[in-house]
Amino acid sequence: DAKAKQQQAQQAQQARQASIPQPMAIDSDRATTPAKRKLEDRDLSPKEEPEHQEKRARPSGVNGSHASQSVRGSQPPSSPVVQARRKRRNRAQPPVWAQDVRELNNKMPNHANFVLQKRVHSHINGKPEASNRTSRHASPESTRANPPAPPAPPVEAGPQDILGAWEPSITGVKPYEEISRRVADFLFVNIISIPDMGEIISRNIQFEIEAKLGTLIDKDTNHRVDRALDSECVLQETQRVAFRSSMTEAQHKYFNDFLNEIVKQTHPRAPNGGNRVQVHYKHRREVDRFFELPPELQARIPGCIRSRLGSRMKSVRARVTYDQKTREVLAKIIKARVADLDIHFPQCPMDCRISINLEMNWDGPVEELEQLGNHPDRQPDRNKDRLSYTHGHYQVDLTQVTHASSGPGGAQRMEKEHELEIELNPTVLVDQGRRASGGQPHRYQELVEGFVDNVRVLARKARDLQ
């Protein structure tokens, strides 16, 4: 009986030892490894193990190809798995995830330890590893590595948020704005579609597109035009309207202060300045001198300029611009008028004339022009104090012009004039116009609308002085 009891005790001890998981070879080979190993090392999948290492035991129920359906379906991953381990004792070989990669001859299963692969942490042995998992709480490291994106600008709510079912028109499309479209057609006809554009480009002749603020004068009354209108309009060309481009000194100072404030607001360091297109400011002091060309010099003018001078060919003038301080020659220009378009603003103290000109650089030396300076009818020099404000494809020039004039009895006196003009970049306009005519993607209409809107802003701003 004592011998039988001893055998039963030995069998029970063997059963208890068999139920205890035995250490894998990978653990015995790493006897010198500290007990507290990195979490990244413990979660490595077989695909990420170095080939010289042996496999560690994985939790049961992970490799679906070696567990029965009943075990996988009824046992949660976090519950004890003693029964599953007892069944594996009878297998001819350990599970795939417990075998050495060298024993498998690098033949890995298609879906080895799928769950463990998803649990891989973002850093393995100091090397970054991509991960699709996101934490509910951002760590300082992740915040530093991935700074938050700037917030998107708020989307402006449409009329539907108050009106409900609403569309811009019965066709669903907003009709175009009439004056901007008229200006766009005016520029297209007189620039984009002209027949001698090839000659103009080949000779490097530039277009000038400018909108001057001033007063439209009715030649019949010698006063500002009055058409009994309450809103802005484009006037027809009748040859009975003149344009006076000057303004008062008070208006000049007011626009100067207004534009200087815009420069401050759009500076990148200003509040909300980073969301604006910066306005760049430049102050220039120049002198314009005019020289009438004799017939022998007029013969050098190309046909695209001569055809637009018309009856003025008898008195063609070249304009030479100098730096007022250094006397450096800045430009030698012959200008030819192409077309004008008048816009009347009856609710504002100022109107607008949009002008298209061609400007040709005189290719001869400046000396051959300066020697013509003794002509008795030569136009007086113009001293220009100009402030330029460039905003994208548009430039606002605020200029004070000083020139000599003859007073009573032939006495000379100095007069001042103040001018404000908005220029549109002709290179950009030609490019967008060509795209439009060629059926390519373009922003021709938007470019012109910005030009007209700048005119509106400044013309309406003058009402603050009334």
Helices and strands as residue ranges (DSSP letters): H 2-19, H 25-29, H 39-42, G 46-48, G 64-66, H 69-74, H 82-88, G 96-98, H 114-118, E 123-124, E 127-128, H 140-145, H 160-163, H 178-187, I 188-192, H 197-202, E 206-218, E 223-224, E 233-235, E 241-244, H 249-265, G 273-275, E 279-292, H 295-298, H 303-309, G 310-315, E 317-323, E 329-344, E 351-361, H 367-370, E 382-391, E 394-406, G 408-410, E 412-424, H 426-437, H 444-461, G 462-465
